[in-house]
Amino acid sequence: MEARNIEPQFSLEQVDHAAENARAALMARKSVAAADEEIIENRRAAHAHILNTWQATLRGRVKKSQSQVVFAQRQKRLPTIYDKFLRWPKIPFSLMQDIAGCRLIFENHEELHNFRNALHASSSMKHKLIKTSDYIQAPKKSGYRGIHDIYEYHTQNRPDRSKKWDGLKLEIQYRTIIQHYWATAVEIADCLTKGRIKYSDGNKDYLKFFQLASEMFARVYERMTSCFHGKSDQELVKEFEDIEARIRLLAKLKAAKTANIKNKFKSGNNVILDQYFDDNGDAQINIEEFKSLPLAQKRYFELEQANPTHDIVLVRSNDIDSRNSIKNAYRNYFVDTVDFVKYLEKALIVLRH
């Protein structure tokens, strides 16, 4: 069976039991049993079908849109799923809502809301919107901003359609380009510092750096506020400069070397980005492309098993423009901090005056 048509083979009880066993093993710093990993992997792989359906829908809408939209998709990596088992031990694996995800990046708020509202109003939409988290109106503690919609998959009621994937969840993330610059800089900083800023964990100065940066981005570029709306412009700048003097994180981001690309984009719609850091601490990235999704999925799972410390993602690309979009959507894989640094330095100048 093709990877995109892998069916859920285990009951929800089996899925949750395997996840509990995996969580216990991880907490004891042991390997996850092969039988449990097989069940967990099937649950993850089954989401390829709904992701393929959704990406076709969203790409079609992007093409018809008058806006400049960057589109990306991904299945959650197995190490990230395991990390979530530990961070959220009370949430059953069967209820995890973001195993499959699509991301849409817009030039501004108006285009974001116009696109999202049109999708919500579509009479052809058969999938059920079950949850919305608006982190633009109410930013996360970390300073993260964006909107997340969770959909429950429902197959069209036709004789040639299977109901086996019904009930699986998919997350759609909406961001403006400014919000995206911030979010990818957080991921790059985590790689450079071996931190967990993304999860509001670890070094408090690093977390405060990005909280302040989020507030500055919101004020200067989007006429909004983020997580420090009570501070004056002068207080923001002063606190940021004090923290930067201690940790030199902006300097580290400015000095970060762009990932050394081992091979260039060639042909193939299914693209694997495999990022790792060499002995010198320099980022390296391998790019592999496949015309066949099943072959790409097979290789993706092999690479994850062989290289658990690598950051690996499988995405889709239809043409050269889409490959440029991949670079924009996955800036963290290419260690691209240029725009974040540029816009942050400009925001500091604006707020000082």
N, C-alpha and C positions, 0 to 999 in steps of 0.2 A: 504494500500500500504506500502511495506517495506520502511524503512527510506532511504535506499540507492537508492530507485527509486522514491523519492518524486519529483514531477514535478514542474517547475515554474508555478504558477497559476495566476500571476498578470502581467499586462503590464508594460513596462519600465516606462511609465508615472506614473502609480500607485505606483511603487516602489520608484521612486524619490520623489513623493509627500509625501509619508509616511515618508521618510527619512527627508524631510524638516520639517514636523510637529514634528518629534522626536527631531531634532536639536533645534527647537524653544523651545520645552518643557525642554530639558536639559539645555539650556542657562538660562531659567527662574527657574532652579532648581525644576522642576516639574516632575512627573512621565510621561513616554511615554504612550499615549493612547493605550488601548488594541487592537483596530482595526489597528492602525499603526504598533504595534509590531508584530501582526499576519502576516502582509505583509512582514516586514523586516525579520522575522523568516523563512518564507517560502523561501525567496530569499537565505538566508544562507543555510537552510536545503537542498535546491535543489542541492547545490554543492557537497553533499555526493556522488551522482552518478558519477560525473566526477572524484572526488577524488578516488573513488573505482577503476575506470578504470585505472587511471594513476598509482596508487600504484602497481597494478598488473604488469603493463608494466615495471616500474622501478625496482621492486623487482626481476622480471625475468632477467633484465639486470645486476643487482647486483650479482645475483647467478652465472651468466656466466662470470662475471669479475674476473680477477686474483688479483684484488686489495682488500684490507681490507676497506670496505665501511660501514659506519653507516647510516642507512636509518630511516627517521621519516616522519610522516605526521600529518596534523592537519587542522581543520576548525577554522577560526578565531572566538574567543569568542565574545559573544554579547556585553559585556562591552567594549571590544577593538574596536568593530565596532562603538559603540556610542562615544568612545573617538576620533576615527578618524573623525566622523561627525564634532566634535568641532575643531579639529586641521586643517582639510582641508575642510572648509565650501563651497568652490566653486566647489568641485569635486562631481558630481552626484553619488549617491549610485550605480546606474546601471553600472557605469564605474569602480567601485572598483575592483582591479585586484588580490587581495591576500586573498580573503575569503577562498579559498582552497589552501593549500600549501603542498609541499613535500620538505624535506631537505636531502641532501646527504653530508656526511662528509668524507673527504679523508685524507690519510696519508701525501700527498704532492701535489704540484702543477701539476706535471707531470700526476699523476693518475687522478686528477680532470679534466684536459683538455682532456686527452685521452677519458675518459668516456663521457664528454659533447660533444666533437667533433663527437664521434661515434653516439650519439643520434641525433645530428643535421643532420648527413649524412644518417640516416636510410631511406631506400626507402619505408618502411612500415608506416612511420609516416604520419598520416592524419591530425593531429592537426597543427594549424598555429602558428609559433613563431612570436609574434607581437612586442615584446620589450625586450631588454637586457640592464641591468644596471651592468656594471663591476666596482664594488667597490674595486677590487684588484688593478686595474690600476689607479683608481681615488677614493680613500677612502672617505667615508662620513666625514663630519666635526667632528663627534663624535669619529672617528678613526675606525668605523666599516669597515670590509673588507669581501668580498665575491662576488659572482656573482649571479644575479637574472635574470632568464628567465621567461617571461610571455607568456603563450600559450593560444590561443583561441580554445575552444573545438569544434571539428567537428566529427559527427558520421560517421562511414563507410557507404558508399552508398549501403545498402542492404535492402531488403524488411522487414526483421525482426528487423530493428533498427529504433528507434524513433529519430526525429530531434528536439525534444522539448528542449533538453539541449544545442543545438548548440549556440555558441556565449558566453557561460559562460567562465570565465577565471580561470586559475590556475597558481600559481607561483612556480617555482622550485628554491630553494636556494642551491648553491654549496659553501662549505667552506672547508678549510683544518682544521685539528684537532687543530692547533695552533690558527687559527682564531676563532674556536669554543670555545676554552678555554676562550678567551677574551670576546666573545659575551655573554656567559652564566654568566661570572663573573659580567658583567654590569647588567644583570637582577637580580642577587643575591644582588648586591650592592643597586639597586633600592629598593628591598624589605627591606633590613636592614636599609636604610637611609630614606625611604619613599620619594625617589627622582624620577627624570625623566631623568636620564643620557642617557637612551636609545634614547630619543627624543631630545638630545642636549639642554635640558631645566633644569632650577634649579641651584643648587650650582655650581659655575664656577670652584672651586677647584676640585670638584669631576669629572667634565667633563675633566679638564686638566690632572688629574691623569690617566684617561683611554686613553686620546689622547697620552700621553707620553708612556704609557704601550704598546699601539698599535704600535708606532714607534719602540720601543725596540724589541718587538716580531718580527716585520717585518725584522729588520736588523739582529738580532742574529740568527734567526731560518729559515728565508726564503730568505735571501740575497736580500731584497727589501727595499723600504721605504714606509712610510704611510703618515701621515698628517704633520710631522715635518721634512721633508727631508733636510731642510736647516740648521738644528742644528747639532753641533758636538756631538760625543759620550759623551764627558765630560759635555757639556751643558745639554744634556738629563738627565744624572744622577744627576747633581746639581739641576736642576729644580724639578725633581721627589723627591729627598730627602727633598728639602725645603717644597714642598706641603705635603708630608707624615708627616713631623714634625708638620705641622699645623692641619691636619685633621685625621691622624692615620687610614686611610682607609685600608691600607694593613694589619695593625694590627687587625682591625675589621674582615677582611676577613679570616685571619689566625685563629681568635678566634671563628668564626661562628660555631655554633653547627650544625652538620648534621641533617637533618629533621628526626624527630621521626616517623618511619613507623608504622602505626597502624596495618597493616596486610600485609602479604607477598604475592608475586606472587604465584598463584596456577594454575589455568587452565582457558582457554578462550582466544580467539584471540583478543577481543576488550577490551582495558584497559582504565579505567578512573583514572587519577591522580588528586586528590583533595587536594590542598595545602592551608593551612591557618596558622595564627600565634595565639598562645594562649595568655592568659592574661599576661604571663611572657615574651612575645616577642619571644618565641621559635617556630620554624617551626614544623608543624605537617603535615603528609600526609596520606590520606586514599587512598587505592588502591582497585578498584572494577573491576572484570573481567566478561565478558559475552561471551558466545559462539555465541549468536545472535546479529548481528549488530543493527537491529531494536530495540531490548530491550536496548542495550547500548545507542543508540541515545536518546531514551525516558528518560532513567535515567539521561543522560548528561544534557538534557534540564531542567529536574526537579531540579537537583542540582544547575544549574545556577540561576534559578528563586528563589530557597530557600536560596542561599548563595551568594549574589552579591559581597561580599568582598573577596570571595575565588578565588584562581587562579586554574581553572579547565580545563583539556584538555582531549580529547578522542583520543587515538592512537591505532594502531594495532600491534599485536604480534603473531607470528606463532609458536615459540618454545622458549626454555630456552635461546638460544643464542640471539634471537630477544629481549627477555626481558632484557638481559644485554645491548643490544643496546639501548633500551628505557632509561635505566639509564644513558648511555653515551650521548644520544641525548638530554635528558631533565635534565641535571645536575642541572639547576636552581631549579627545583621542589624538588630535594633532597639536596639542599644547599651544593653542592659538589664544594668546591673551591680549593681542594688539588692541582690539576695539575696547575691551574692558578698561585697559590702562588709559587709553586716549580719552574715553568719556568720563572716567573718574577724575583725571587730572583737570579736565575742562570744568567739571562740576565744582571742584575745589576752588577754581578761579572765580566762578560765578558767585558762589556762596560767600567768599571772602569780601566781595564788594556789594 
